[in-house]
């Protein structure tokens, strides 16, 4: 189970031919049901990101920490990494990217979605930004519909863990989580496990994380919609 929680194995994962993404083996069926409801409402729910391995998350994190990937503020505006302290760099990364070994995408229960019917033209690059999911954004109508479906308890078990700003991860309307499994995984993901996976890792700036490990666990791992 520890390896399932931290992305060190994909034994719980299937390659969904329907969604063309890697998902937890128990997620595909309910997601198909949610997709069908979306289709009936005029939307084409598709997955842009599903399961992510530990190694993939480490590459994202270290790329941002080392200035090889863009570092963005809470408004999605690029930051100049040379002007930031190590702690500020960590805080900026955590707005949009999880710590390696602590991403919900490791579980295969969490996905990033979009409405394929709303893509304005061939070649459009989906950004997964607040502007895209705002009421007047290209995916605004889709997410307004999803808001209602979730509120009515008709979302087949899916919810938004980052539905609002709680002082940790920035709101991500595109990020859905399959509650029946994800809540079990979160309960098993302890502070002790978090500290261990960070301490044993090759994560850049891990010394910053370990100096205040309880804070980072509480704000960026456990601090989600329950």
PyMOL commands that set and color helices and strands:
alter all, ss='L'
color gray80, all
select helices_A, chain A and resi 2-6+28-40+54-65+81-83+86-96+104-107+116-118+130-133+140-151+179-188+191-199+206-211+213-220
alter helices_A, ss='H'
color red, helices_A
select strands_A, chain A and resi 13-16+21-24+45-49+110-115+158-159+175-178
alter strands_A, ss='S'
color yellow, strands_A
deselect
rebuild
show_as cartoon
